[in-house]
Amino acid sequence: MAELRPALQRAIRATQEGQPAVVDVSTAETRRLSVPPPERKTI
């Protein structure tokens, strides 16, 4: 979370100034979800 706080603060400041902001976060859960599920065998 410590690395994320400065990015969130910059995004909040940008939106307060009327600018769009995007904070892209990748986590271990994101990586797990990005892997396709194993194929199912059909009979």
C-alpha positions as CSV (number, residue, x, y, z in Angstrom):
1,M,0.0,0.0,0.0
2,A,2.9,2.4,0.6
3,E,3.8,2.4,-3.1
4,L,0.2,3.0,-4.1
5,R,-0.5,6.0,-1.8
6,P,1.6,8.6,-3.8
7,A,-0.1,7.5,-7.1
8,L,-3.5,7.9,-5.5
9,Q,-2.6,11.3,-4.1
10,R,-1.4,12.4,-7.6
11,A,-4.7,11.1,-9.1
12,I,-6.8,12.9,-6.5
13,R,-4.9,16.2,-7.1
14,A,-5.3,15.9,-10.9
15,T,-9.0,15.3,-10.6
16,Q,-9.3,18.3,-8.2
17,E,-7.6,20.4,-10.9
18,G,-10.1,19.1,-13.5
19,Q,-7.8,16.7,-15.2
20,P,-8.6,13.0,-15.8
21,A,-6.5,10.4,-13.9
22,V,-6.0,6.7,-14.1
23,V,-4.3,4.5,-11.5
24,D,-3.5,1.1,-12.9
25,V,-2.8,-1.5,-10.2
26,S,-1.6,-5.1,-10.7
27,T,-1.7,-7.5,-7.8
28,A,-1.1,-11.2,-7.3
29,E,-4.8,-11.7,-7.6
30,T,-4.8,-9.9,-10.9
31,R,-2.2,-12.2,-12.3
32,R,-4.1,-15.3,-11.1
33,L,-7.3,-14.0,-12.8
34,S,-5.5,-13.3,-16.1
35,V,-4.6,-16.9,-16.6
36,P,-7.2,-18.8,-18.5
37,P,-8.8,-21.7,-16.7
38,P,-7.8,-25.3,-17.6
39,E,-9.8,-26.8,-20.4
40,R,-12.5,-29.2,-19.3
41,K,-12.7,-32.6,-20.8
42,T,-16.0,-33.5,-22.3
43,I,-17.2,-37.0,-22.6
